[in-house]
Amino acid sequence: MIEKEYFAKRSASFRRNCGFSQAQLAERLGVSPQAVSKWETAAALPDVELLLALSDLYGVSMNELLENNSYLKQISDREYKEEKGIFSYMEPLADEEFIQWEKDMQAECWIARNWNDAWDLPGGWAETEYGVSKLAERLKVNDRQIAKQVADRGGVILEIGAGPGGGYMPYILQANAQANIILSDFSGVVVQEWKKLLDECFDAPFLSYAVFDFCDIPFKDCTIDIITDHSGILNCVGDQAKALKECYRVLKPGGILVSQCSFVTKKDWQALPEAAAERLKTDFPDIFNDLYQDTVLAGFSKIDSKVLGTWTVLEDNDSGIAELAKELGVDVRFTEYVRFCEK
């Protein structure tokens, strides 16, 4: 089915990425600028001859220009609700605390702020009320460098647990605006806000949006080339081991899971006073789990871990871990790493 709105957005994006104004494109095709404007406002479609010319000029097939044959439709393994370009595989949570969090996120414009930070600051740096985070300054490999590797590899990229920060997605788009990305999150509001922002301010013709729990990914086996996880699995409220198994299942053979995380190493844990260490482990057991064993058990046979740097919770952190560390009179050192896991 030909969708004028889809063609309008896609053709305008291709034109801008080629560096043409509407007038310049019109001159190349031998039509009026008004005709190009009508195409890009969904008021009209070009004839077959002009479609062939556009296809050749942009280096894409006519089907890619005309038909919204979303890859999500092809790979979904269950029913979904599609509304305004967002594929929802789950009902919104009724939890009052979670709903309030979503409202705060919208009211305080977290997503717009994080998007701007991703472009204005070196990759991976965090803006705080005190300025650029000291923690981020010390990271040896930033988000932008990792995202460039992902973008260069190509294929279908699934960003899981994107959250208000967007995970690696903003940096992947910096490296390649044509990247084929499925942006996903547990929160439908998060995904809606990302789509609203990017529809207004960025041309990403191959960006799709989905709402699901990555502990139960709603895709067929062996359908994704790369999964990017920017601490989503670390902060998972569900079964982390199951999430890793799901990532393995949907990746194609040779596919890669790129997962960033932080944890307290055995050495740093043993350096803490015994009572404080036991209290921290009781209240926050996940901070001592590097997920390596779970990653192996999920099926990944080739795992390459790279240390990005270290940080301590008392530096610029208002988390529950930081509050407990202050109460116990200790500081807790974390090691930040990125892990490349091949199927």
N, C-alpha and C positions, 0 to 999 in steps of 0.2 A: 504494500500500500504506500502510495506517495504522500508524504506529509509536507505541506508547504512550509509550516513553521520550522520543521527540522531542516529542510533544505535552506531556508533563509539564514538560520544561525550557522549552519555548517559552511555555506558558501561565503558568508561574510568573514568567518574565521579564516578560511583558506586564503581569501583575498588579502586580508591584513597581514597574514603570515608571509605572504609573497611580497609584501611591501607596496601593494598597489592601492591608489585611491579609487573611489568609484569612477571618477572621470578617466583615470588612466586605464582601468579595466575596460570601460566602455569603448575607448579609442582602439584598444587592441582587438576587440571583438567586432567593431564596426556597428555599435548600437549607441543609443543615447544614455547619458548618465541617469536619466529618469527610469529607463528600463532596468538598469542595475539596482537602483533604489527600490523598485517594486519587487524584484527578486528577494532582496534582503529584508523586506518588511512583510513578506508572505502574501503580497498582493497579487503576484503572478509567478509563473514558471517560464523559463526559457524554452524555446523549441528544441527539437532533437539535435539539429545541427549545432546550435549554440551549446547544448549540454555536452556534446562530443568535444567541442573546443575547450570548454571549461575543464572537462575531465583530463584532457591532454595537458592543459596549462598547469593544473594543480597536481598532476601525477597520481590521480586516484581514479577508481572505476566509477561509472555512472551510478551503479547501485549504492556506492558509498555516499555519493552526493544526494541521492533521491530517497532512499529507503531507510527508515529507522529500524533496521534489523538488529536490535540491541543484542550484544553477546550475552547479556544477562538472561534474555529470553531463551537462548539456546542451552545454557548450562544449568539453569535452575532445575532442582530435583523435587520441587514441591510447589504448592500453590503460593501465590503472592498477590499483593495489591499494588498496582501501579498507579500513581497519582502525581501528575506534574513532573514526570521524569524520575521519580524516586520509587524504587522497588522495595516494598516492605514485606518482610517474611515473619513478622511478629507483631502482636498487639502492644500498644504503649503501656508502660508500667504504671500501675496505680499507686505506687509508693509515694507518700506525701513528701518525704524528705528529698527523694529523687526529682519530683516535679518542681519543688522549690529550687533545687540546684539548677534545673533547666531555665527557670524564670530568671534567676540571678545571672546566669550566663548570657541570656538575651539582653537583660536590662543593662548590664555592664559591658556589652559589646566585646566579649572575650575573643570571639572568632575574628572579627575585623582587626582587633589589636594584634593578635598573634600572626595573622597574615601579613600585616604591615611590618611587624618585627622580623619576620622571616626574610623580607626583602631589604629592610633597612640595616639590619645587623648581620655580622658574620654568622654563618649557619650554626645553629645550635645554641646561640647565646640567648639568654633570657633577660627580659627587661623587668626590673623591680622598681619599687618606689625609691630605692637608694641608687639607682643607675644600673649599669650592666652588671649582671651577676659575676662575682669573682670565680665562682665554680665554673661557669661556662668558659671563661678566659683560659682555664687550664686544660680544657679538653684538647687532646692532641689531634684527634680526627673528628671534624665537625660534621653535622648533619648534611651540609651541602656536598661535601666530598663523597660521603656514602651514597647519597641520592644520585650523584653523577654516575657512579658505578652502576646503579640500578637502571638509570635511564639509558646508559650506553648498551646495557645488555638487551634491553627491549622486550617485546612480548606483552602479554596481559599481566598487569600489576594489580594485586589486591592489597589495599591498605586496610588492615584490621584495627579496630579500636582507635579510630583516628582521633576522637575527642575534639575539644575546642582548639587544640594545637595543630590538628591536621596530620600528625605523624610526619612521615617523610614526604607526603604529597606536595606541599608548597615548594620544596627544594627540587623534587623531581620535575615539576613543571618549569622551574627556573632553568633546568638543564635541557628540557625538551617539552615545549608547549603542546606537541603532538603526541605525548605519551598516552598510552592506553591504560587508564587507571580506573579501578573500581574503588571508590571511597566508601567505607562502611563504618558503622558504629552501632552500638546497642541502643543509643538514643535517637529516636526519629527527629527530635528537635535539633540536635547537633547536625544531623545530615541535612535537614531543611535549611538551617542557617548557612551552612557551607555552600549549598547550591544557590541560595539567594545571593550571597556575596559574589561568588565566582561568575554567575550569570551576568552580574552587573559590571564586574571590573576585570575579567580575564577571559581570553579566548582559549578554551581548552576543548576542542571538538570531540575528543575521544575520552572524556571524563564521564563516568557513570556513577550513580549513587544507589546505595543499598542499606537497608536497616535489618540487622540480624545479630544474633549472639554467636561469637566466633567459637564457642564451645560446641556449636551445632551448625556448621557452615552449610547453607542451603544450596550447594552446588554439586554437580556430578563429579565423580572421580576423575583425576588427571585432566583438569580443565584450565589450570592457572599456571603461568610461567614463573612468576615471582610473588611472594607474599612479603610485605613490609610491616614490621611491628615495632612501633616506637614506645616500648614499655607497656603496651596494652596487655600482653599476657602476664607480665609482672603484676599489674594492678587488677587482674581478673578477679571478679568476685565468685566465679565458678571454679570448675576443675581445670587447673593449669595443664595437667598431663593430658586431659582430653582435648584441650585446645590445640596442643602440639600435635596430637594424633590427627585431628581434623585438618590441620595445615598440611601434614604429610599426605593425607588422603587426596586432597583436591589439587595438589601440585602435580604437574606433568613429570614424567621421568626426566631427571636432569634439572628439574626446577629448583629454585632457591628460596629458602626462608631467611630473610634478613631481620634479625631480632636484636633490639637494643635493650639493655637492662642494667641494673646495678644491684649489688649484694655485698654483704659483709663476709670477707674471706675468713677461713678458719684461723689464720694467723692473727688477724685483727680482733676476732672474737676472743681468742685465748689471751690477748693482751688486756682485755677488760677485767676489772675486779669480778671475782666469781659470782657474787650475789647480783651484781648489776647485769652480768651476762645472762644469768638464768632468768632474771625478770624480763629482760628484753626478748629472750627466746620464747618465753611463755606468752607474752603479750603480742609479739610481732614475729611469729616463727618464719614467715616467708622471707624476711630480710637476710636469712642465712642460707637460703636455697638458691643456687646458681642455675637450677633447672637443667644442668648438663645431663644428668642421668635420665630425666624424663624425656629429654630431646633424643637421646640414643634409643630409649625404649619406644619412642614414637616411630622409629624406623630410619631416622637419618644416619647415614653411614659415614658421611664426610662432613666434619664440623670444624670450622676455622674460627677461632675466637681471637679478637683483637682488643686489647685493653686501651680505653680512650683516656683514662685519667682516674683520679680519686677525689673524693670530697668528704666533708664531715657534716653531720646534721645540724651543728650549731652555727654554721657559717651564715646562711641566709635562708632559713627554713622554719616554717611555722606548722609543720606536720605534727601528728600525734607522736611519732617517734622522737622528734626534737623535744617535745614537751616532757616525755618520759625521761629522756637523756638529761635534761636540766634537773628534773626531780631527783635523779640518781646521782647527779654531780659528775657525769662522764660525757665524753664526746664519742660519737660512733663514726668510724671511718668506712666509707663505701668505695667499692671499685666499680667504675663504669666500663662497660664493654659492649661491643657489637659482635654478634655471632652470625656467620654465614653457614647455613645448613643446607646441604645438597641432597636431593632425593635420588 
